[in-house]
Amino acid sequence: MEDIEDLRRILKQNHTIAMVGLSAQWFRPSFFAAKYLQEHGYRVIPVNPAYSEVLGERCYPSLRDLPEPVDVVDVFRKPEDVPPIVEDAIAIGAKVVWLQLGIVHEAAARRAREAGLEVVMNRCMKIEHARLFGGLGFVGVYTGVVSAKRPRWLPF
């Protein structure tokens, strides 16, 4: 999916995210993305068998262990791990499968689309949210969003 309006719609309408491969290590990209999304009103549910809790949320070993529905399955795993994750996303009734930067798996994406899920590949939710909703503007990057409103997460 490359359409900006589709990306904007997905980010506006879907607020519960299961992040597969979320790390509790603060320096990992998945941790940065999850923290940013939490700070912008999203519920991020960690899915990683290595942890019991990440960023104040209980961590689950797999998507099928989640006790509640999720809108988006955000994948921080290598491409060869994607097909079973997509099958789990279909099984739990997710609406969107989002594969992070560097992750592309055409066959798994086709399977997800055939099951009625939307698919985003090779894009970061954090970066796309910041780009589409003006979050990069405070560091001098022109995003096309003009606002006099200071972001909530700035310390001043």
C-alpha positions in Angstrom: 0.0 0.0 0.0 1.5 3.3 -1.1 -1.5 5.7 -1.0 -1.0 8.4 1.6 -4.7 8.7 2.2 -4.9 5.0 3.0 -2.0 5.3 5.4 -3.6 8.3 7.1 -7.0 6.5 7.4 -5.3 3.4 8.9 -3.5 5.5 11.5 -6.6 7.5 12.4 -9.1 4.6 12.6 -7.0 1.8 14.3 -5.8 2.4 17.8 -5.0 -1.0 19.2 -1.7 -2.4 18.0 -0.2 -5.8 18.7 3.5 -5.3 18.1 5.2 -8.7 17.3 8.8 -8.7 18.2 8.7 -5.7 20.5 11.8 -5.5 22.6 12.1 -4.2 26.2 15.6 -2.9 25.4 15.3 0.9 25.1 17.8 1.2 22.2 15.9 -1.1 19.9 13.8 0.4 17.0 10.7 -1.5 18.1 10.9 0.1 21.6 11.2 3.6 20.1 8.2 3.0 17.8 6.1 1.5 20.6 6.9 4.4 23.0 6.1 7.0 20.4 2.8 5.3 19.5 1.8 5.1 23.2 2.6 8.8 23.6 0.3 9.5 20.7 -2.7 7.7 22.1 -2.3 4.2 20.7 -2.6 1.1 22.8 0.5 -1.1 22.1 0.3 -4.7 23.2 3.7 -6.4 23.2 4.0 -9.9 21.6 7.3 -11.5 22.4 7.8 -14.8 24.3 11.0 -13.4 25.9 9.3 -10.8 28.2 6.4 -10.6 30.7 6.0 -6.8 30.4 7.1 -4.0 28.1 6.3 -0.3 28.5 3.8 -1.0 31.2 1.8 -3.5 29.2 1.6 -7.3 29.8 3.5 -9.1 27.1 2.1 -12.2 25.3 4.0 -15.1 23.8 2.0 -15.1 20.5 -0.9 -13.3 18.8 -3.2 -16.2 19.6 -2.7 -15.6 23.3 -4.1 -12.1 23.2 -7.2 -11.8 25.4 -8.7 -8.9 23.4 -9.1 -7.9 19.7 -6.5 -5.8 18.0 -6.7 -3.5 15.0 -3.2 -3.7 13.7 -0.5 -6.4 13.8 2.8 -4.5 13.5 5.7 -6.9 12.7 9.3 -6.4 13.8 10.5 -9.8 12.7 12.6 -11.0 9.7 10.7 -11.7 6.5 10.9 -15.5 6.8 8.9 -15.3 10.1 6.1 -13.3 8.5 3.8 -16.1 7.0 2.8 -17.7 10.3 2.4 -14.3 11.9 0.0 -13.4 9.0 -1.9 -16.7 9.7 -2.2 -15.7 13.3 -3.4 -12.2 12.4 -6.1 -13.6 10.2 -7.1 -16.0 13.0 -7.5 -13.3 15.6 -9.5 -11.0 13.3 -6.9 -8.2 12.9 -7.8 -5.5 10.3 -4.3 -4.6 9.2 -0.9 -6.3 9.0 2.0 -3.7 9.0 5.5 -4.9 8.1 8.2 -2.6 9.3 11.0 -1.0 7.3 13.0 -3.7 5.5 10.3 -6.3 5.8 8.7 -7.5 2.6 7.0 -10.8 2.0 4.7 -10.7 -1.1 3.2 -14.2 -0.6 2.2 -13.4 3.0 0.8 -10.0 1.9 -1.2 -11.7 -0.8 -2.6 -14.2 1.7 -3.5 -11.4 4.2 -5.3 -9.4 1.4 -7.2 -12.5 0.3 -8.4 -12.9 3.9 -9.6 -9.2 3.8 -6.8 -7.6 5.8 -5.1 -4.4 4.6 -1.3 -4.7 4.3 1.5 -2.1 4.6 5.0 -3.3 3.9 8.5 -1.7 4.3 7.2 1.2 6.3 7.6 2.3 9.9 4.4 3.2 11.8 6.2 5.8 13.9 7.8 7.5 10.9 4.6 7.4 8.9 2.6 8.9 11.8 5.1 11.6 12.4 5.3 12.4 8.6 1.5 12.4 8.1 0.5 14.2 11.3 3.3 16.7 11.6 5.4 15.1 14.3 8.6 15.8 12.4 8.0 19.5 12.1 9.5 20.4 15.5 13.0 19.2 14.3 12.8 21.3 11.1 11.5 18.7 8.7 8.8 20.0 6.4 5.9 17.5 6.6 3.2 19.6 4.8 1.3 19.9 8.1 1.2 23.5 9.4 0.1 23.9 13.0 0.7 26.3 15.9 -0.1 23.6 18.3 2.9 22.3 20.3 3.1 18.5 20.5 1.9 17.1 23.8 5.0 15.1 24.3 7.5 18.0 24.3 8.9 18.7 27.8 8.1 22.5 27.6 
